[in-house]
Amino acid sequence: MDATVKSHLKKRNPNRIRMSRQDKVFSALNYTLLIILTFIVAYPLYFVLIASISNPRLVASGQVWWFPKDIMWDGYKEVFSYGQLWTGYRNTIFYTVVGTVFNVFLTMLTAYPLSRKNFVGKKFFIFFFMFTMYFAGGLIPSFLVNKALGLYDNWMIMIVAGLISVPNVIICRTFMQNSIPDELYEAAVVDGITHWKNFTRIVLPLSAPVIAVMVLYYGVAHWNDYWTAMVYLSKQETFPLQLVLRGILTLNQVDTGLIQDYEDLIQRQNLVELMKYALIVVSSVPLIVIYPFFQKHFTKGIMVGSLKG
């Protein structure tokens, strides 16, 4: 009997909080809702993946749901056969890496003085930045200004067009106000450290979570930037991946009036369907692979940066 009691006591965790019946029901509903939301988000990505290697006829007839059927790699073979694809990948990686570095650095540099209490003209500059969020010049004035600056048909437009995002500046400013103690700044002033050293040696190292958020935000924006390239670039050697993929899909569109053979027409249409799914996978996989490495910092940074200062 004593052995049974001791064994029972060992199994019980003294630190465990016993949940009431209502809490258990609430937790069950939360988990159920999260599972449903996860399925809603993840299944379209999974479907695109299996549809890209399945027979298009089976996909169109609704026979492909959970597993690929009649596996064929024609879509990927056709997509990867275009030499311009690798040029687009190279350009997009360059635009994303270089653009994100400039974006993050300038955003943090802008947010730093706005987070200081003794910054002269702080309210004016905050109003100035906030004003641009609600009133923009529009496409035509922006195009004329960029063209006058020599950025038309210039690869630099992919980096310069959106150097600073005002919402991101606000997030970084709030993070600095809430997460970096004023005592650190005061100690730095006593030690004779300049604002530049204060920014590079104290602020940047302590802002790793929000920097990870900015890297993800700006990186995704650069990777998916399609509109800027379509408006400002005309040289194919400067095209980003998204514009190249659009060109590949447009080039392979089927003109039913030019193809007399019915079987050939069906085959071409099936190939185009495969290519559509393959293009989505080719453009999305890099971001899906990279995101888990930023997820930890992303959650922490966006929660802290979204608090009111």
C-alpha positions in Angstrom: 0.0 0.0 0.0 2.8 2.4 0.9 4.6 1.6 -2.3 1.5 2.4 -4.3 1.0 5.8 -2.6 4.7 6.7 -3.1 4.5 5.7 -6.7 1.4 7.8 -7.2 3.0 10.8 -5.5 6.0 10.5 -7.8 3.9 10.6 -10.9 2.1 13.8 -9.8 3.8 17.0 -10.8 3.6 19.5 -7.9 4.2 22.4 -10.4 1.4 21.4 -12.7 -1.7 23.6 -12.6 -4.9 21.6 -12.6 -7.3 22.8 -15.3 -11.0 23.1 -14.7 -13.5 21.6 -17.1 -14.2 25.0 -18.7 -10.4 25.5 -19.3 -10.2 22.1 -20.9 -13.1 22.8 -23.3 -11.6 26.2 -24.1 -8.2 24.6 -24.9 -9.8 21.9 -27.0 -11.6 24.6 -29.0 -8.4 26.6 -29.4 -6.5 23.6 -30.7 -9.3 22.7 -33.1 -9.4 26.2 -34.5 -5.7 26.3 -34.9 -5.7 23.0 -36.7 -8.4 24.2 -39.1 -6.6 27.5 -39.7 -3.3 25.6 -40.3 -5.0 23.4 -42.8 -6.6 26.4 -44.6 -3.2 28.0 -45.0 -1.0 24.9 -45.7 -3.3 22.9 -48.0 -3.3 25.3 -50.9 0.6 25.3 -50.9 0.5 21.5 -50.7 -2.0 21.3 -53.5 0.0 23.5 -55.8 3.0 21.2 -55.1 1.3 18.0 -56.0 -0.6 19.5 -58.9 2.7 20.7 -60.5 3.7 17.0 -60.9 0.3 15.5 -61.6 -1.5 14.9 -64.9 -3.4 18.2 -65.7 -6.5 16.3 -66.8 -6.8 14.6 -63.5 -6.3 17.9 -61.7 -8.9 19.6 -63.8 -11.4 16.8 -63.2 -10.9 17.0 -59.4 -9.2 13.6 -59.0 -6.1 15.1 -57.3 -6.6 15.9 -53.7 -4.1 14.4 -51.3 -1.5 12.7 -53.5 -0.1 13.3 -57.0 -1.4 11.1 -59.7 0.2 10.0 -63.0 3.4 11.9 -62.0 5.0 13.9 -64.8 7.8 16.5 -64.6 7.2 18.2 -68.0 6.2 21.5 -66.3 9.5 21.8 -64.4 11.5 20.6 -67.4 10.0 23.3 -69.6 10.4 26.0 -66.9 14.1 25.2 -66.2 14.9 24.9 -69.9 14.8 28.8 -70.1 18.2 30.3 -69.6 16.6 33.6 -68.6 15.2 31.9 -65.5 18.7 31.7 -63.9 19.4 35.3 -64.8 16.1 36.3 -63.1 17.1 34.3 -60.0 20.5 35.9 -59.9 19.0 39.4 -60.3 16.3 38.8 -57.7 18.8 37.5 -55.1 21.0 40.5 -55.7 18.1 43.0 -55.5 16.8 41.2 -52.3 20.1 41.0 -50.5 21.4 44.5 -51.3 18.0 46.2 -51.0 17.3 44.5 -47.7 20.6 45.6 -46.2 20.0 49.2 -47.2 16.4 49.1 -46.1 17.1 47.7 -42.6 20.1 50.0 -42.0 18.3 53.2 -43.1 15.1 52.2 -41.2 17.0 51.6 -38.0 19.0 54.8 -38.5 15.8 56.8 -39.0 14.1 55.2 -36.0 17.0 55.8 -33.7 16.6 59.6 -33.2 12.8 59.3 -33.2 13.1 57.0 -30.2 15.1 59.5 -28.1 13.3 61.8 -25.7 15.6 64.8 -26.2 15.6 64.8 -30.0 14.7 68.3 -31.2 11.9 68.4 -33.7 10.8 64.9 -32.9 7.0 65.6 -33.2 7.5 67.4 -36.5 9.5 64.6 -38.1 7.0 62.0 -36.9 4.2 64.0 -38.4 6.2 64.4 -41.6 6.6 60.6 -41.9 3.1 59.8 -40.9 1.8 62.3 -43.5 3.4 60.3 -46.3 1.5 57.2 -45.2 -1.9 58.8 -46.1 -0.9 61.1 -49.0 1.3 59.9 -51.8 2.3 61.5 -55.1 0.9 58.7 -57.2 2.3 56.6 -60.1 2.8 59.3 -62.7 4.6 61.9 -60.5 6.8 59.1 -59.1 7.6 57.9 -62.6 8.5 61.4 -63.8 10.7 62.0 -60.7 12.5 58.7 -61.1 13.0 59.2 -64.8 14.5 62.7 -64.2 16.9 61.1 -61.7 18.1 58.7 -64.3 16.5 55.6 -62.7 14.4 54.6 -65.7 15.7 51.4 -67.2 18.3 51.3 -64.4 18.6 48.3 -62.1 19.2 50.7 -59.1 15.4 51.5 -59.2 14.8 48.1 -57.7 16.7 49.1 -54.6 16.1 52.8 -54.4 12.3 52.8 -55.1 11.3 51.8 -51.5 14.3 52.5 -49.3 12.3 53.2 -46.2 8.9 52.0 -45.1 7.2 54.3 -42.6 5.3 51.6 -40.7 8.6 49.7 -40.2 10.2 52.9 -38.9 7.4 53.2 -36.3 7.8 49.5 -35.3 11.6 50.0 -34.8 11.2 53.2 -33.0 8.7 51.6 -30.6 11.0 48.6 -30.1 13.9 50.9 -29.1 11.7 52.9 -26.7 10.4 49.8 -24.9 13.3 47.4 -25.0 16.5 49.5 -24.6 16.8 51.2 -21.2 17.6 54.9 -21.0 20.3 54.1 -18.6 22.4 52.5 -21.4 22.2 55.7 -23.4 23.1 57.8 -20.3 26.0 55.6 -19.4 27.3 55.9 -23.0 27.1 59.7 -22.8 29.1 59.7 -19.6 31.7 57.5 -21.2 32.0 60.0 -24.1 30.5 57.7 -26.8 29.2 59.5 -29.8 25.7 59.0 -31.2 27.2 57.0 -34.1 29.0 54.6 -31.8 25.9 54.5 -29.5 23.9 53.4 -32.5 26.3 50.8 -33.9 27.6 49.3 -30.6 24.5 49.4 -28.4 21.3 49.9 -30.4 22.0 47.5 -33.3 23.2 44.6 -31.2 20.3 44.9 -28.9 17.8 45.2 -31.7 18.3 41.7 -33.2 14.6 40.6 -32.9 13.2 43.6 -34.7 16.0 43.5 -37.3 14.9 40.0 -38.1 11.4 41.2 -38.6 12.6 44.0 -40.9 14.8 41.5 -42.9 11.7 39.3 -43.4 9.4 42.2 -44.3 11.8 43.9 -46.7 13.1 40.6 -48.1 9.7 39.3 -49.0 8.8 42.7 -50.5 11.9 42.7 -52.7 11.5 39.1 -53.7 7.9 39.6 -54.8 8.5 43.0 -56.4 6.9 42.8 -59.8 5.3 46.1 -60.4 8.5 48.2 -60.1 10.3 46.1 -62.7 7.4 46.1 -65.1 7.1 49.9 -65.0 10.8 50.9 -65.0 12.8 48.1 -66.6 13.0 47.1 -70.3 16.3 45.3 -70.6 15.8 41.5 -70.1 19.2 41.2 -68.4 18.0 43.3 -65.5 14.6 41.6 -65.1 13.9 40.0 -61.7 12.5 36.5 -61.3 8.9 37.5 -61.1 9.0 39.3 -64.5 10.9 36.4 -66.1 8.3 33.9 -64.9 5.5 36.1 -66.3 7.4 36.2 -69.6 7.7 32.4 -69.7 4.0 31.9 -69.0 3.0 34.5 -71.6 5.3 33.0 -74.2 3.7 29.6 -73.8 0.1 30.7 -74.0 -1.9 28.6 -76.4 -3.5 30.4 -79.4 -6.3 28.0 -80.4 -6.6 29.7 -83.8 -3.0 28.7 -84.8 -3.1 25.1 -83.8 -5.2 22.8 -86.1 -4.3 19.5 -84.6 -6.7 18.8 -81.6 -4.3 16.4 -79.8 -1.5 18.9 -80.1 -3.8 21.6 -78.8 -4.7 19.5 -75.7 -1.1 18.6 -75.1 0.0 22.3 -75.2 -2.8 23.3 -72.9 -1.8 20.6 -70.4 1.8 21.8 -70.5 0.7 25.3 -69.8 -1.3 24.2 -66.8 1.7 22.2 -65.5 3.9 25.3 -66.0 1.5 27.5 -64.0 1.9 25.3 -60.9 5.6 24.8 -61.4 6.1 28.6 -61.7 4.4 29.1 -58.3 6.6 26.5 -56.7 9.8 27.9 -58.2 9.0 31.4 -57.0 7.8 30.4 -53.5 10.1 27.7 -52.3 13.1 29.9 -51.4 11.0 32.1 -49.1 9.3 29.0 -47.5 12.7 27.5 -46.8 14.2 30.7 -45.3 11.2 31.7 -43.1 11.7 29.1 -40.3 15.2 30.6 -39.6 13.6 34.0 -38.8 10.4 32.8 -37.2 11.7 32.8 -33.6 13.0 36.4 -33.8 10.0 37.4 -35.9 7.5 36.5 -33.2 9.4 38.3 -30.5 10.2 41.4 -32.5 6.8 42.1 -33.9 5.1 41.7 -30.5 7.5 44.1 -28.8 7.6 46.5 -31.7 3.8 46.7 -31.9 3.4 47.9 -28.3 2.6 51.6 -27.8 5.5 53.7 -26.5 
